[in-house]
Amino acid sequence: MALSPEEHAAVVSRCNKQRRAHEKLAGSQTGPKSAAGKAASAARSLKHGARSAGALEMQRWIASVNQLVKLLGQGLSP
């Protein structure tokens, strides 16, 4: 269904208004201000950082080193 020129102009105007409002809001978001908000933000970043690809790779590497140390320790037992 094609829009009339007036309907098209109204849609474009509404979209532009929403975009400007979003840009204005996005510029004012600077992060948590209170101590509780900062603590919650830190907890979220720790939670999500622990699941990152680098952290998971580090966990796998540590597990392999622990396994190697365990095998070497078994060979040194009297």
PyMOL Python script that loads the backbone (N, CA, C, O; Angstrom):
from pymol import cmd

cmd.read_pdbstr("""\
ATOM      1  N   MET A   1       0.845  -1.176   0.000  1.00  0.00           N
ATOM      2  CA  MET A   1       0.000   0.000   0.000  1.00  0.00           C
ATOM      3  C   MET A   1       0.891   1.240   0.000  1.00  0.00           C
ATOM      4  O   MET A   1       1.743   1.399   0.874  1.00  0.00           O
ATOM      5  N   ALA A   2       0.695   2.095  -0.959  1.00  0.00           N
ATOM      6  CA  ALA A   2       1.486   3.305  -1.081  1.00  0.00           C
ATOM      7  C   ALA A   2       0.933   4.393  -0.173  1.00  0.00           C
ATOM      8  O   ALA A   2      -0.274   4.489   0.048  1.00  0.00           O
ATOM      9  N   LEU A   3       1.827   5.197   0.340  1.00  0.00           N
ATOM     10  CA  LEU A   3       1.424   6.306   1.198  1.00  0.00           C
ATOM     11  C   LEU A   3       1.230   7.562   0.356  1.00  0.00           C
ATOM     12  O   LEU A   3       1.917   7.782  -0.642  1.00  0.00           O
ATOM     13  N   SER A   4       0.292   8.360   0.780  1.00  0.00           N
ATOM     14  CA  SER A   4       0.129   9.649   0.121  1.00  0.00           C
ATOM     15  C   SER A   4       1.311  10.524   0.550  1.00  0.00           C
ATOM     16  O   SER A   4       1.979  10.223   1.539  1.00  0.00           O
ATOM     17  N   PRO A   5       1.568  11.600  -0.188  1.00  0.00           N
ATOM     18  CA  PRO A   5       2.669  12.486   0.192  1.00  0.00           C
ATOM     19  C   PRO A   5       2.521  13.018   1.621  1.00  0.00           C
ATOM     20  O   PRO A   5       3.516  13.175   2.330  1.00  0.00           O
ATOM     21  N   GLU A   6       1.290  13.293   2.044  1.00  0.00           N
ATOM     22  CA  GLU A   6       1.071  13.804   3.399  1.00  0.00           C
ATOM     23  C   GLU A   6       1.376  12.727   4.442  1.00  0.00           C
ATOM     24  O   GLU A   6       1.981  13.010   5.476  1.00  0.00           O
ATOM     25  N   GLU A   7       0.954  11.493   4.164  1.00  0.00           N
ATOM     26  CA  GLU A   7       1.223  10.388   5.092  1.00  0.00           C
ATOM     27  C   GLU A   7       2.727  10.100   5.168  1.00  0.00           C
ATOM     28  O   GLU A   7       3.265   9.841   6.245  1.00  0.00           O
ATOM     29  N   HIS A   8       3.384  10.147   4.027  1.00  0.00           N
ATOM     30  CA  HIS A   8       4.829   9.927   3.995  1.00  0.00           C
ATOM     31  C   HIS A   8       5.557  10.990   4.813  1.00  0.00           C
ATOM     32  O   HIS A   8       6.457  10.677   5.591  1.00  0.00           O
ATOM     33  N   ALA A   9       5.162  12.239   4.632  1.00  0.00           N
ATOM     34  CA  ALA A   9       5.778  13.334   5.378  1.00  0.00           C
ATOM     35  C   ALA A   9       5.564  13.155   6.882  1.00  0.00           C
ATOM     36  O   ALA A   9       6.460  13.444   7.676  1.00  0.00           O
ATOM     37  N   ALA A  10       4.378  12.678   7.276  1.00  0.00           N
ATOM     38  CA  ALA A  10       4.092  12.458   8.687  1.00  0.00           C
ATOM     39  C   ALA A  10       4.969  11.345   9.261  1.00  0.00           C
ATOM     40  O   ALA A  10       5.458  11.455  10.385  1.00  0.00           O
ATOM     41  N   VAL A  11       5.165  10.284   8.497  1.00  0.00           N
ATOM     42  CA  VAL A  11       6.007   9.170   8.946  1.00  0.00           C
ATOM     43  C   VAL A  11       7.455   9.630   9.088  1.00  0.00           C
ATOM     44  O   VAL A  11       8.115   9.321  10.081  1.00  0.00           O
ATOM     45  N   VAL A  12       7.941  10.359   8.104  1.00  0.00           N
ATOM     46  CA  VAL A  12       9.318  10.858   8.146  1.00  0.00           C
ATOM     47  C   VAL A  12       9.495  11.798   9.334  1.00  0.00           C
ATOM     48  O   VAL A  12      10.502  11.724  10.038  1.00  0.00           O
ATOM     49  N   SER A  13       8.544  12.661   9.557  1.00  0.00           N
ATOM     50  CA  SER A  13       8.617  13.600  10.667  1.00  0.00           C
ATOM     51  C   SER A  13       8.657  12.860  12.000  1.00  0.00           C
ATOM     52  O   SER A  13       9.447  13.203  12.880  1.00  0.00           O
ATOM     53  N   ARG A  14       7.804  11.842  12.152  1.00  0.00           N
ATOM     54  CA  ARG A  14       7.766  11.063  13.387  1.00  0.00           C
ATOM     55  C   ARG A  14       9.087  10.330  13.607  1.00  0.00           C
ATOM     56  O   ARG A  14       9.595  10.289  14.728  1.00  0.00           O
ATOM     57  N   CYS A  15       9.639   9.756  12.554  1.00  0.00           N
ATOM     58  CA  CYS A  15      10.916   9.048  12.667  1.00  0.00           C
ATOM     59  C   CYS A  15      12.041  10.009  13.056  1.00  0.00           C
ATOM     60  O   CYS A  15      12.875   9.687  13.901  1.00  0.00           O
ATOM     61  N   ASN A  16      12.059  11.182  12.439  1.00  0.00           N
ATOM     62  CA  ASN A  16      13.079  12.174  12.775  1.00  0.00           C
ATOM     63  C   ASN A  16      12.951  12.625  14.221  1.00  0.00           C
ATOM     64  O   ASN A  16      13.955  12.810  14.908  1.00  0.00           O
ATOM     65  N   LYS A  17      11.728  12.802  14.681  1.00  0.00           N
ATOM     66  CA  LYS A  17      11.501  13.224  16.063  1.00  0.00           C
ATOM     67  C   LYS A  17      11.996  12.152  17.032  1.00  0.00           C
ATOM     68  O   LYS A  17      12.638  12.474  18.031  1.00  0.00           O
ATOM     69  N   GLN A  18      11.704  10.883  16.746  1.00  0.00           N
ATOM     70  CA  GLN A  18      12.165   9.788  17.599  1.00  0.00           C
ATOM     71  C   GLN A  18      13.691   9.683  17.582  1.00  0.00           C
ATOM     72  O   GLN A  18      14.307   9.426  18.616  1.00  0.00           O
ATOM     73  N   ARG A  19      14.297   9.882  16.416  1.00  0.00           N
ATOM     74  CA  ARG A  19      15.754   9.821  16.316  1.00  0.00           C
ATOM     75  C   ARG A  19      16.408  10.924  17.133  1.00  0.00           C
ATOM     76  O   ARG A  19      17.390  10.682  17.835  1.00  0.00           O
ATOM     77  N   ARG A  20      15.866  12.133  17.044  1.00  0.00           N
ATOM     78  CA  ARG A  20      16.423  13.252  17.818  1.00  0.00           C
ATOM     79  C   ARG A  20      16.286  12.997  19.314  1.00  0.00           C
ATOM     80  O   ARG A  20      17.208  13.279  20.079  1.00  0.00           O
ATOM     81  N   ALA A  21      15.141  12.465  19.737  1.00  0.00           N
ATOM     82  CA  ALA A  21      14.928  12.165  21.152  1.00  0.00           C
ATOM     83  C   ALA A  21      15.916  11.102  21.620  1.00  0.00           C
ATOM     84  O   ALA A  21      16.464  11.202  22.718  1.00  0.00           O
ATOM     85  N   HIS A  22      16.144  10.087  20.793  1.00  0.00           N
ATOM     86  CA  HIS A  22      17.088   9.029  21.151  1.00  0.00           C
ATOM     87  C   HIS A  22      18.504   9.592  21.258  1.00  0.00           C
ATOM     88  O   HIS A  22      19.224   9.272  22.204  1.00  0.00           O
ATOM     89  N   GLU A  23      18.909  10.420  20.306  1.00  0.00           N
ATOM     90  CA  GLU A  23      20.250  11.003  20.334  1.00  0.00           C
ATOM     91  C   GLU A  23      20.440  11.882  21.560  1.00  0.00           C
ATOM     92  O   GLU A  23      21.510  11.887  22.168  1.00  0.00           O
ATOM     93  N   LYS A  24      19.406  12.622  21.920  1.00  0.00           N
ATOM     94  CA  LYS A  24      19.486  13.490  23.098  1.00  0.00           C
ATOM     95  C   LYS A  24      19.624  12.649  24.361  1.00  0.00           C
ATOM     96  O   LYS A  24      20.432  12.966  25.234  1.00  0.00           O
ATOM     97  N   LEU A  25      18.850  11.594  24.459  1.00  0.00           N
ATOM     98  CA  LEU A  25      18.900  10.724  25.624  1.00  0.00           C
ATOM     99  C   LEU A  25      20.231   9.988  25.694  1.00  0.00           C
ATOM    100  O   LEU A  25      20.814   9.869  26.772  1.00  0.00           O
ATOM    101  N   ALA A  26      20.712   9.502  24.576  1.00  0.00           N
ATOM    102  CA  ALA A  26      21.967   8.747  24.558  1.00  0.00           C
ATOM    103  C   ALA A  26      23.128   9.620  25.007  1.00  0.00           C
ATOM    104  O   ALA A  26      24.063   9.123  25.635  1.00  0.00           O
ATOM    105  N   GLY A  27      23.089  10.881  24.707  1.00  0.00           N
ATOM    106  CA  GLY A  27      24.156  11.782  25.118  1.00  0.00           C
ATOM    107  C   GLY A  27      24.158  12.068  26.606  1.00  0.00           C
ATOM    108  O   GLY A  27      25.184  12.471  27.153  1.00  0.00           O
ATOM    109  N   SER A  28      23.033  11.868  27.271  1.00  0.00           N
ATOM    110  CA  SER A  28      22.952  12.180  28.696  1.00  0.00           C
ATOM    111  C   SER A  28      23.202  10.966  29.574  1.00  0.00           C
ATOM    112  O   SER A  28      23.276  11.100  30.795  1.00  0.00           O
ATOM    113  N   GLN A  29      23.334   9.785  28.983  1.00  0.00           N
ATOM    114  CA  GLN A  29      23.568   8.581  29.779  1.00  0.00           C
ATOM    115  C   GLN A  29      25.061   8.441  30.036  1.00  0.00           C
ATOM    116  O   GLN A  29      25.835   8.140  29.127  1.00  0.00           O
ATOM    117  N   THR A  30      25.455   8.663  31.285  1.00  0.00           N
ATOM    118  CA  THR A  30      26.878   8.641  31.620  1.00  0.00           C
ATOM    119  C   THR A  30      27.224   7.589  32.657  1.00  0.00           C
ATOM    120  O   THR A  30      28.340   7.587  33.176  1.00  0.00           O
ATOM    121  N   GLY A  31      26.300   6.697  32.972  1.00  0.00           N
ATOM    122  CA  GLY A  31      26.612   5.634  33.909  1.00  0.00           C
ATOM    123  C   GLY A  31      26.053   5.896  35.288  1.00  0.00           C
ATOM    124  O   GLY A  31      25.451   6.940  35.537  1.00  0.00           O
ATOM    125  N   PRO A  32      26.255   4.936  36.191  1.00  0.00           N
ATOM    126  CA  PRO A  32      25.694   5.051  37.536  1.00  0.00           C
ATOM    127  C   PRO A  32      26.386   6.151  38.343  1.00  0.00           C
ATOM    128  O   PRO A  32      27.579   6.407  38.176  1.00  0.00           O
ATOM    129  N   LYS A  33      25.622   6.783  39.207  1.00  0.00           N
ATOM    130  CA  LYS A  33      26.157   7.856  40.049  1.00  0.00           C
ATOM    131  C   LYS A  33      26.303   7.416  41.506  1.00  0.00           C
ATOM    132  O   LYS A  33      27.260   7.796  42.180  1.00  0.00           O
ATOM    133  N   SER A  34      25.349   6.612  41.990  1.00  0.00           N
ATOM    134  CA  SER A  34      25.371   6.210  43.393  1.00  0.00           C
ATOM    135  C   SER A  34      26.332   5.052  43.606  1.00  0.00           C
ATOM    136  O   SER A  34      26.705   4.364  42.656  1.00  0.00           O
ATOM    137  N   ALA A  35      26.731   4.838  44.856  1.00  0.00           N
ATOM    138  CA  ALA A  35      27.627   3.728  45.188  1.00  0.00           C
ATOM    139  C   ALA A  35      26.953   2.391  44.883  1.00  0.00           C
ATOM    140  O   ALA A  35      27.599   1.465  44.394  1.00  0.00           O
ATOM    141  N   ALA A  36      25.657   2.293  45.172  1.00  0.00           N
ATOM    142  CA  ALA A  36      24.935   1.047  44.901  1.00  0.00           C
ATOM    143  C   ALA A  36      24.873   0.771  43.396  1.00  0.00           C
ATOM    144  O   ALA A  36      25.038  -0.369  42.963  1.00  0.00           O
ATOM    145  N   GLY A  37      24.636   1.812  42.609  1.00  0.00           N
ATOM    146  CA  GLY A  37      24.592   1.654  41.159  1.00  0.00           C
ATOM    147  C   GLY A  37      25.943   1.262  40.593  1.00  0.00           C
ATOM    148  O   GLY A  37      26.027   0.441  39.680  1.00  0.00           O
ATOM    149  N   LYS A  38      27.005   1.853  41.139  1.00  0.00           N
ATOM    150  CA  LYS A  38      28.350   1.507  40.685  1.00  0.00           C
ATOM    151  C   LYS A  38      28.693   0.066  41.046  1.00  0.00           C
ATOM    152  O   LYS A  38      29.333  -0.637  40.263  1.00  0.00           O
ATOM    153  N   ALA A  39      28.267  -0.377  42.234  1.00  0.00           N
ATOM    154  CA  ALA A  39      28.524  -1.756  42.645  1.00  0.00           C
ATOM    155  C   ALA A  39      27.771  -2.732  41.749  1.00  0.00           C
ATOM    156  O   ALA A  39      28.314  -3.766  41.362  1.00  0.00           O
ATOM    157  N   ALA A  40      26.523  -2.409  41.419  1.00  0.00           N
ATOM    158  CA  ALA A  40      25.731  -3.281  40.545  1.00  0.00           C
ATOM    159  C   ALA A  40      26.360  -3.352  39.164  1.00  0.00           C
ATOM    160  O   ALA A  40      26.406  -4.422  38.558  1.00  0.00           O
ATOM    161  N   SER A  41      26.844  -2.227  38.663  1.00  0.00           N
ATOM    162  CA  SER A  41      27.479  -2.193  37.351  1.00  0.00           C
ATOM    163  C   SER A  41      28.766  -3.021  37.353  1.00  0.00           C
ATOM    164  O   SER A  41      29.044  -3.744  36.396  1.00  0.00           O
ATOM    165  N   ALA A  42      29.540  -2.914  38.420  1.00  0.00           N
ATOM    166  CA  ALA A  42      30.776  -3.692  38.533  1.00  0.00           C
ATOM    167  C   ALA A  42      30.473  -5.185  38.577  1.00  0.00           C
ATOM    168  O   ALA A  42      31.186  -5.985  37.971  1.00  0.00           O
ATOM    169  N   ALA A  43      29.416  -5.560  39.294  1.00  0.00           N
ATOM    170  CA  ALA A  43      29.044  -6.976  39.378  1.00  0.00           C
ATOM    171  C   ALA A  43      28.625  -7.509  38.013  1.00  0.00           C
ATOM    172  O   ALA A  43      28.971  -8.634  37.651  1.00  0.00           O
ATOM    173  N   ARG A  44      27.882  -6.707  37.256  1.00  0.00           N
ATOM    174  CA  ARG A  44      27.472  -7.135  35.910  1.00  0.00           C
ATOM    175  C   ARG A  44      28.683  -7.305  35.007  1.00  0.00           C
ATOM    176  O   ARG A  44      28.767  -8.275  34.254  1.00  0.00           O
ATOM    177  N   SER A  45      29.622  -6.364  35.078  1.00  0.00           N
ATOM    178  CA  SER A  45      30.791  -6.462  34.203  1.00  0.00           C
ATOM    179  C   SER A  45      31.642  -7.665  34.568  1.00  0.00           C
ATOM    180  O   SER A  45      32.196  -8.322  33.686  1.00  0.00           O
ATOM    181  N   LEU A  46      31.754  -7.962  35.862  1.00  0.00           N
ATOM    182  CA  LEU A  46      32.507  -9.137  36.282  1.00  0.00           C
ATOM    183  C   LEU A  46      31.819 -10.404  35.796  1.00  0.00           C
ATOM    184  O   LEU A  46      32.470 -11.321  35.296  1.00  0.00           O
ATOM    185  N   LYS A  47      30.492 -10.450  35.945  1.00  0.00           N
ATOM    186  CA  LYS A  47      29.719 -11.622  35.524  1.00  0.00           C
ATOM    187  C   LYS A  47      29.895 -11.870  34.028  1.00  0.00           C
ATOM    188  O   LYS A  47      30.152 -13.001  33.613  1.00  0.00           O
ATOM    189  N   HIS A  48      29.760 -10.831  33.225  1.00  0.00           N
ATOM    190  CA  HIS A  48      29.835 -10.998  31.780  1.00  0.00           C
ATOM    191  C   HIS A  48      31.280 -11.171  31.311  1.00  0.00           C
ATOM    192  O   HIS A  48      31.536 -11.864  30.326  1.00  0.00           O
ATOM    193  N   GLY A  49      32.219 -10.544  32.013  1.00  0.00           N
ATOM    194  CA  GLY A  49      33.630 -10.712  31.659  1.00  0.00           C
ATOM    195  C   GLY A  49      34.111 -12.121  31.919  1.00  0.00           C
ATOM    196  O   GLY A  49      34.970 -12.630  31.199  1.00  0.00           O
ATOM    197  N   ALA A  50      33.560 -12.765  32.954  1.00  0.00           N
ATOM    198  CA  ALA A  50      33.951 -14.136  33.283  1.00  0.00           C
ATOM    199  C   ALA A  50      33.490 -15.112  32.219  1.00  0.00           C
ATOM    200  O   ALA A  50      34.012 -16.223  32.132  1.00  0.00           O
ATOM    201  N   ARG A  51      32.521 -14.715  31.409  1.00  0.00           N
ATOM    202  CA  ARG A  51      32.011 -15.576  30.349  1.00  0.00           C
ATOM    203  C   ARG A  51      32.599 -15.236  28.985  1.00  0.00           C
ATOM    204  O   ARG A  51      32.205 -15.817  27.974  1.00  0.00           O
ATOM    205  N   SER A  52      33.527 -14.310  28.954  1.00  0.00           N
ATOM    206  CA  SER A  52      34.083 -13.905  27.667  1.00  0.00           C
ATOM    207  C   SER A  52      34.960 -15.013  27.100  1.00  0.00           C
ATOM    208  O   SER A  52      35.372 -15.925  27.817  1.00  0.00           O
ATOM    209  N   ALA A  53      35.234 -14.922  25.824  1.00  0.00           N
ATOM    210  CA  ALA A  53      36.035 -15.957  25.154  1.00  0.00           C
ATOM    211  C   ALA A  53      37.428 -16.033  25.760  1.00  0.00           C
ATOM    212  O   ALA A  53      37.965 -17.126  25.937  1.00  0.00           O
ATOM    213  N   GLY A  54      38.018 -14.894  26.078  1.00  0.00           N
ATOM    214  CA  GLY A  54      39.358 -14.888  26.664  1.00  0.00           C
ATOM    215  C   GLY A  54      39.391 -15.540  28.029  1.00  0.00           C
ATOM    216  O   GLY A  54      40.318 -16.286  28.346  1.00  0.00           O
ATOM    217  N   ALA A  55      38.379 -15.261  28.840  1.00  0.00           N
ATOM    218  CA  ALA A  55      38.323 -15.850  30.177  1.00  0.00           C
ATOM    219  C   ALA A  55      38.105 -17.353  30.099  1.00  0.00           C
ATOM    220  O   ALA A  55      38.710 -18.104  30.865  1.00  0.00           O
ATOM    221  N   LEU A  56      37.263 -17.799  29.198  1.00  0.00           N
ATOM    222  CA  LEU A  56      37.029 -19.239  29.046  1.00  0.00           C
ATOM    223  C   LEU A  56      38.287 -19.946  28.543  1.00  0.00           C
ATOM    224  O   LEU A  56      38.588 -21.058  28.976  1.00  0.00           O
ATOM    225  N   GLU A  57      39.012 -19.312  27.643  1.00  0.00           N
ATOM    226  CA  GLU A  57      40.263 -19.892  27.151  1.00  0.00           C
ATOM    227  C   GLU A  57      41.280 -19.986  28.290  1.00  0.00           C
ATOM    228  O   GLU A  57      42.006 -20.975  28.393  1.00  0.00           O
ATOM    229  N   MET A  58      41.334 -18.972  29.135  1.00  0.00           N
ATOM    230  CA  MET A  58      42.246 -18.990  30.280  1.00  0.00           C
ATOM    231  C   MET A  58      41.878 -20.124  31.235  1.00  0.00           C
ATOM    232  O   MET A  58      42.765 -20.797  31.760  1.00  0.00           O
ATOM    233  N   GLN A  59      40.590 -20.345  31.467  1.00  0.00           N
ATOM    234  CA  GLN A  59      40.156 -21.438  32.339  1.00  0.00           C
ATOM    235  C   GLN A  59      40.575 -22.792  31.754  1.00  0.00           C
ATOM    236  O   GLN A  59      41.012 -23.677  32.491  1.00  0.00           O
ATOM    237  N   ARG A  60      40.444 -22.954  30.441  1.00  0.00           N
ATOM    238  CA  ARG A  60      40.858 -24.206  29.801  1.00  0.00           C
ATOM    239  C   ARG A  60      42.374 -24.396  29.921  1.00  0.00           C
ATOM    240  O   ARG A  60      42.838 -25.510  30.168  1.00  0.00           O
ATOM    241  N   TRP A  61      43.145 -23.320  29.750  1.00  0.00           N
ATOM    242  CA  TRP A  61      44.596 -23.398  29.858  1.00  0.00           C
ATOM    243  C   TRP A  61      45.011 -23.775  31.277  1.00  0.00           C
ATOM    244  O   TRP A  61      45.881 -24.626  31.464  1.00  0.00           O
ATOM    245  N   ILE A  62      44.396 -23.150  32.269  1.00  0.00           N
ATOM    246  CA  ILE A  62      44.714 -23.465  33.669  1.00  0.00           C
ATOM    247  C   ILE A  62      44.378 -24.923  33.967  1.00  0.00           C
ATOM    248  O   ILE A  62      45.142 -25.602  34.653  1.00  0.00           O
ATOM    249  N   ALA A  63      43.260 -25.409  33.466  1.00  0.00           N
ATOM    250  CA  ALA A  63      42.885 -26.811  33.674  1.00  0.00           C
ATOM    251  C   ALA A  63      43.922 -27.742  33.051  1.00  0.00           C
ATOM    252  O   ALA A  63      44.264 -28.768  33.640  1.00  0.00           O
ATOM    253  N   SER A  64      44.425 -27.395  31.869  1.00  0.00           N
ATOM    254  CA  SER A  64      45.430 -28.252  31.225  1.00  0.00           C
ATOM    255  C   SER A  64      46.747 -28.217  31.995  1.00  0.00           C
ATOM    256  O   SER A  64      47.417 -29.243  32.113  1.00  0.00           O
ATOM    257  N   VAL A  65      47.126 -27.058  32.517  1.00  0.00           N
ATOM    258  CA  VAL A  65      48.349 -26.962  33.321  1.00  0.00           C
ATOM    259  C   VAL A  65      48.184 -27.769  34.609  1.00  0.00           C
ATOM    260  O   VAL A  65      49.105 -28.476  35.017  1.00  0.00           O
ATOM    261  N   ASN A  66      47.025 -27.672  35.246  1.00  0.00           N
ATOM    262  CA  ASN A  66      46.777 -28.451  36.460  1.00  0.00           C
ATOM    263  C   ASN A  66      46.853 -29.944  36.179  1.00  0.00           C
ATOM    264  O   ASN A  66      47.385 -30.705  36.988  1.00  0.00           O
ATOM    265  N   GLN A  67      46.325 -30.364  35.040  1.00  0.00           N
ATOM    266  CA  GLN A  67      46.375 -31.775  34.670  1.00  0.00           C
ATOM    267  C   GLN A  67      47.828 -32.207  34.451  1.00  0.00           C
ATOM    268  O   GLN A  67      48.225 -33.292  34.874  1.00  0.00           O
ATOM    269  N   LEU A  68      48.609 -31.363  33.796  1.00  0.00           N
ATOM    270  CA  LEU A  68      50.017 -31.673  33.560  1.00  0.00           C
ATOM    271  C   LEU A  68      50.778 -31.786  34.879  1.00  0.00           C
ATOM    272  O   LEU A  68      51.564 -32.716  35.064  1.00  0.00           O
ATOM    273  N   VAL A  69      50.551 -30.857  35.782  1.00  0.00           N
ATOM    274  CA  VAL A  69      51.210 -30.887  37.086  1.00  0.00           C
ATOM    275  C   VAL A  69      50.818 -32.156  37.840  1.00  0.00           C
ATOM    276  O   VAL A  69      51.660 -32.776  38.490  1.00  0.00           O
ATOM    277  N   LYS A  70      49.566 -32.539  37.759  1.00  0.00           N
ATOM    278  CA  LYS A  70      49.092 -33.753  38.424  1.00  0.00           C
ATOM    279  C   LYS A  70      49.794 -34.983  37.840  1.00  0.00           C
ATOM    280  O   LYS A  70      50.234 -35.856  38.588  1.00  0.00           O
ATOM    281  N   LEU A  71      49.900 -35.058  36.512  1.00  0.00           N
ATOM    282  CA  LEU A  71      50.589 -36.185  35.877  1.00  0.00           C
ATOM    283  C   LEU A  71      52.071 -36.217  36.246  1.00  0.00           C
ATOM    284  O   LEU A  71      52.622 -37.285  36.514  1.00  0.00           O
ATOM    285  N   LEU A  72      52.704 -35.072  36.259  1.00  0.00           N
ATOM    286  CA  LEU A  72      54.124 -35.016  36.637  1.00  0.00           C
ATOM    287  C   LEU A  72      54.306 -35.413  38.104  1.00  0.00           C
ATOM    288  O   LEU A  72      55.275 -36.082  38.463  1.00  0.00           O
ATOM    289  N   GLY A  73      53.363 -34.991  38.939  1.00  0.00           N
ATOM    290  CA  GLY A  73      53.435 -35.344  40.360  1.00  0.00           C
ATOM    291  C   GLY A  73      53.286 -36.829  40.589  1.00  0.00           C
ATOM    292  O   GLY A  73      53.895 -37.377  41.507  1.00  0.00           O
ATOM    293  N   GLN A  74      52.488 -37.490  39.774  1.00  0.00           N
ATOM    294  CA  GLN A  74      52.313 -38.931  39.904  1.00  0.00           C
ATOM    295  C   GLN A  74      53.612 -39.662  39.539  1.00  0.00           C
ATOM    296  O   GLN A  74      53.951 -40.686  40.132  1.00  0.00           O
ATOM    297  N   GLY A  75      54.310 -39.129  38.579  1.00  0.00           N
ATOM    298  CA  GLY A  75      55.577 -39.762  38.169  1.00  0.00           C
ATOM    299  C   GLY A  75      56.665 -39.580  39.197  1.00  0.00           C
ATOM    300  O   GLY A  75      57.624 -40.352  39.186  1.00  0.00           O
ATOM    301  N   LEU A  76      56.579 -38.606  40.087  1.00  0.00           N
ATOM    302  CA  LEU A  76      57.601 -38.332  41.079  1.00  0.00           C
ATOM    303  C   LEU A  76      57.309 -38.998  42.424  1.00  0.00           C
ATOM    304  O   LEU A  76      58.128 -38.932  43.340  1.00  0.00           O
ATOM    305  N   SER A  77      56.156 -39.632  42.544  1.00  0.00           N
ATOM    306  CA  SER A  77      55.787 -40.271  43.809  1.00  0.00           C
ATOM    307  C   SER A  77      56.709 -41.449  44.100  1.00  0.00           C
ATOM    308  O   SER A  77      57.052 -42.201  43.188  1.00  0.00           O
ATOM    309  N   PRO A  78      57.126 -41.625  45.388  1.00  0.00           N
ATOM    310  CA  PRO A  78      57.983 -42.765  45.743  1.00  0.00           C
ATOM    311  C   PRO A  78      57.223 -44.071  45.779  1.00  0.00           C
ATOM    312  O   PRO A  78      57.806 -45.117  46.061  1.00  0.00           O
TER     313      PRO A  78
END
""", "prot")
cmd.dss("prot")
cmd.show_as("cartoon", "prot")
cmd.util.cbc("prot")
cmd.orient("prot")
